[in-house]
């Protein structure tokens, strides 16, 4: 886990046993269901006079499901109540998604194959408008 903000920088190693057994409870609806927590990075921004910083949070997760199965979940129109996918593309074996969340703000998702099978995911969430 890491946190970076103006005047503050902290990194903590989370033991593998905790990461492996940590299910993610995602109330934003953007993280693939039944995923396991793999890491988090918080990047704080400055207020710049707008009353709210435009920091970002990167959530890392793993799934035993294949990247193609995870990608189909993101592409499913049933997700429209949680988020809207604006772009979907491939970069080698990885899937890339970008869009907006129901509560506002942007997201970017990268899903790629794990060496041991399944998927590694990274979700970059921002409260900044499009």
HULIN-V671115 format. One record per residue. RES is the residue in three letters. OMEGA is omega in whole degrees, 0 to 359 (NA if undefined). Layout:
# HULIN-V671115
RES & OMEGA
RES & OMEGA
This chain:
# HULIN-V671115
UNK & 178
UNK & 178
UNK & 176
UNK & 178
UNK & 179
UNK & 179
UNK & 184
UNK & 178
UNK & 182
UNK & 176
UNK & 180
UNK & 174
UNK & 177
UNK & 182
UNK & 182
UNK & 181
UNK & 178
UNK & 180
UNK & 184
UNK & 183
UNK & 185
UNK & 174
UNK & 179
UNK & 173
UNK & 188
UNK & 179
UNK & 176
UNK & 179
UNK & 185
UNK & 182
UNK & 180
UNK & 183
UNK & 177
UNK & 177
UNK & 175
UNK & 178
UNK & 179
UNK & 178
UNK & 179
UNK & 174
UNK & 179
UNK & 180
UNK & 181
UNK & 177
UNK & 177
UNK & 182
UNK & 178
UNK & 175
UNK & 182
UNK & 177
UNK & 181
UNK & 178
UNK & 179
UNK & 178
UNK & 180
UNK & 175
UNK & 174
UNK & 176
UNK & 177
UNK & 182
UNK & 177
UNK & 177
UNK & 175
UNK & 179
UNK & 181
UNK & 177
UNK & 180
UNK & 178
UNK & 177
UNK & 180
UNK & 179
UNK & 178
UNK & 179
UNK & 182
UNK & 183
UNK & 179
UNK & 179
UNK & 180
UNK & 186
UNK & 179
UNK & 180
UNK & 182
UNK & 177
UNK & 177
UNK & 178
UNK & 179
UNK & 177
UNK & 181
UNK & 177
UNK & 173
UNK & 188
UNK & 179
UNK & 183
UNK & 172
UNK & 178
UNK & 178
UNK & 174
UNK & 180
UNK & 181
UNK & 179
UNK & 183
UNK & 182
UNK & 180
UNK & 182
UNK & 184
UNK & 171
UNK & 169
UNK & 182
UNK & 173
UNK & 179
UNK & 179
UNK & 181
UNK & 173
UNK & 179
UNK & 182
UNK & 183
UNK & 182
UNK & 186
UNK & 168
UNK & 179
UNK & 174
UNK & 178
UNK & 178
UNK & 183
UNK & 179
UNK & 175
UNK & 180
UNK & 177
UNK & 181
UNK & NA
